[in-house]
Amino acid sequence: MPRENKAVCLAMGVAVVVLSTMKQIDADTAVTILGIGVACAGISLLEQK
């Protein structure tokens, strides 16, 4: 399970960068997507213990 969480975290970050560069995402949506990525990173870190 931790590998999937890390992959989602990375994918969310890349998606925000790409969409922001293309001017296809607003700030509210970008923050929401990054929040999902951070949550997945946190879950992954919790599962390591």
One Martini backbone bead per residue (centre of mass of N, CA, C, O) as a GRO file, in nm:
protein
   49
    1MET     BB    1   0.053   0.063  -0.020
    2PRO     BB    2   0.279   0.286  -0.009
    3ARG     BB    3   0.340   0.300  -0.314
    4GLU     BB    4   0.067   0.421  -0.400
    5ASN     BB    5   0.086   0.681  -0.233
    6LYS     BB    6   0.342   0.788  -0.371
    7ALA     BB    7   0.225   0.796  -0.657
    8VAL     BB    8  -0.004   0.994  -0.598
    9CYS     BB    9   0.167   1.224  -0.496
   10LEU     BB   10   0.332   1.263  -0.754
   11ALA     BB   11   0.095   1.300  -0.954
   12MET     BB   12  -0.026   1.553  -0.826
   13GLY     BB   13   0.220   1.736  -0.858
   14VAL     BB   14   0.250   1.711  -1.165
   15ALA     BB   15  -0.034   1.807  -1.242
   16VAL     BB   16  -0.008   2.093  -1.128
   17VAL     BB   17   0.232   2.186  -1.293
   18VAL     BB   18   0.116   2.139  -1.575
   19LEU     BB   19  -0.154   2.296  -1.547
   20SER     BB   20  -0.021   2.564  -1.467
   21THR     BB   21   0.151   2.603  -1.722
   22MET     BB   22  -0.125   2.585  -1.907
   23LYS     BB   23  -0.358   2.745  -1.765
   24GLN     BB   24  -0.584   2.496  -1.636
   25ILE     BB   25  -0.570   2.613  -1.330
   26ASP     BB   26  -0.674   2.691  -1.025
   27ALA     BB   27  -0.594   2.754  -0.702
   28ASP     BB   28  -0.810   2.582  -0.556
   29THR     BB   29  -0.756   2.318  -0.709
   30ALA     BB   30  -0.455   2.294  -0.650
   31VAL     BB   31  -0.480   2.272  -0.342
   32THR     BB   32  -0.652   2.017  -0.340
   33ILE     BB   33  -0.454   1.832  -0.487
   34LEU     BB   34  -0.217   1.874  -0.289
   35GLY     BB   35  -0.370   1.769  -0.041
   36ILE     BB   36  -0.395   1.480  -0.140
   37GLY     BB   37  -0.091   1.428  -0.163
   38VAL     BB   38  -0.023   1.482   0.138
   39ALA     BB   39  -0.207   1.265   0.254
   40CYS     BB   40  -0.062   1.027   0.117
   41ALA     BB   41   0.210   1.080   0.250
   42GLY     BB   42   0.111   1.045   0.541
   43ILE     BB   43   0.011   0.756   0.516
   44SER     BB   44   0.281   0.638   0.433
   45LEU     BB   45   0.433   0.718   0.695
   46LEU     BB   46   0.246   0.566   0.896
   47GLU     BB   47   0.295   0.273   0.768
   48GLN     BB   48   0.608   0.246   0.845
   49LYS     BB   49   0.570   0.187   1.171
   0.00000   0.00000   0.00000
